[in-house]
Amino acid sequence: MRSRFPITRLAVSILAFAALATLTACNNDDVTGANGALGRISVDAPDNATSGQNFNIQVTAEAIGVQNIDNGMVTVTVPAPLTIVGVQSDDPQTSATFNGNTVTWTLGTLDSNTQSVLTITVNGTTASQMTGLVVSAQMTGNGINAGDAVATDTFNLNP
């Protein structure tokens, strides 16, 4: 006698795993760590922006572990047709510069259980709606290698 139950259980398990993987892929922040230092990076762009008007993108770097993040640096890339108008950090101990569509944010030491926020003011011009534009941020530091802490957010630019 054959039973269909094991196949059904397998199918349900695969579907549950696929749903979990889909939810994880839609995240706009990332956590990584080494040697007791845990870092989180997140990006927050508006869902929709209007062509020709300035809008802000916020990037948050957090040290959520028991150790500081030393030599912290965040690189943010904004997509064309955006132009970076300015950058402003809430922490006077950090510095940010921009060149083209890339922002380099030097955190230095981010103390444990603290965060720092960078506001990037951008402007973009388009004659037709552009959907699925992606802003990406990557944090590095002692024990946090390139690619370990990456976050993205997606938005639309409307005429």
BELHUDA-V377745 format. One record per backbone hydrogen bond with DSSP energy under -1.0 kcal/mol. CO is the residue of the C=O (numbers start at 1). NH is the residue of the N-H. E is the energy in kcal/mol with one decimal. If there is no record, write none. Layout:
co = <CO & CO>
nh = <NH & NH>
e = <E & E>
//
This chain:
co = <4 & 5 & 6 & 7 & 8 & 9 & 10 & 11 & 12 & 13 & 14 & 15 & 16 & 17 & 18 & 19 & 20 & 21 & 24 & 28 & 30 & 32 & 34 & 36 & 37 & 38 & 38 & 39 & 40 & 41 & 42 & 44 & 47 & 49 & 50 & 55 & 57 & 58 & 59 & 60 & 61 & 62 & 63 & 69 & 70 & 72 & 72 & 73 & 74 & 75 & 76 & 77 & 79 & 83 & 86 & 88 & 91 & 95 & 97 & 99 & 101 & 102 & 103 & 104 & 105 & 106 & 108 & 110 & 111 & 114 & 116 & 117 & 118 & 119 & 120 & 121 & 121 & 122 & 123 & 124 & 130 & 133 & 135 & 136 & 137 & 138 & 140 & 141 & 144 & 145 & 149 & 151 & 153 & 155 & 156 & 157 & 158>
nh = <8 & 9 & 10 & 11 & 12 & 13 & 14 & 15 & 16 & 17 & 18 & 19 & 20 & 21 & 22 & 23 & 24 & 25 & 27 & 43 & 41 & 39 & 37 & 67 & 34 & 64 & 65 & 32 & 62 & 30 & 60 & 58 & 156 & 158 & 53 & 122 & 120 & 44 & 118 & 42 & 116 & 40 & 113 & 110 & 142 & 107 & 108 & 140 & 105 & 138 & 103 & 136 & 82 & 123 & 121 & 119 & 94 & 106 & 104 & 102 & 78 & 99 & 76 & 97 & 74 & 95 & 72 & 69 & 114 & 63 & 61 & 90 & 59 & 88 & 57 & 85 & 86 & 55 & 83 & 52 & 157 & 155 & 153 & 77 & 151 & 75 & 73 & 144 & 141 & 148 & 139 & 137 & 135 & 133 & 49 & 130 & 51>
e = <-2.2 & -2.6 & -2.0 & -2.5 & -2.5 & -2.2 & -2.4 & -2.3 & -2.4 & -2.3 & -2.4 & -2.3 & -2.2 & -2.5 & -2.1 & -2.1 & -2.2 & -1.9 & -1.3 & -1.8 & -2.1 & -3.7 & -2.1 & -1.5 & -1.9 & -2.1 & -1.0 & -2.6 & -2.9 & -2.0 & -2.3 & -2.5 & -2.0 & -3.3 & -1.9 & -2.9 & -3.1 & -2.8 & -3.0 & -2.0 & -2.4 & -2.4 & -1.6 & -2.8 & -2.8 & -2.1 & -1.5 & -2.9 & -3.3 & -2.1 & -2.9 & -2.2 & -2.1 & -1.9 & -2.7 & -3.2 & -2.0 & -3.1 & -2.8 & -1.6 & -2.5 & -2.5 & -2.6 & -2.3 & -2.8 & -1.8 & -3.3 & -2.6 & -1.1 & -2.7 & -2.6 & -2.4 & -2.7 & -2.1 & -2.4 & -3.2 & -1.6 & -2.3 & -2.9 & -3.2 & -2.9 & -2.2 & -1.9 & -2.8 & -2.6 & -2.5 & -2.4 & -2.4 & -2.1 & -2.4 & -2.5 & -2.8 & -2.7 & -2.2 & -2.4 & -2.8 & -3.6>
//
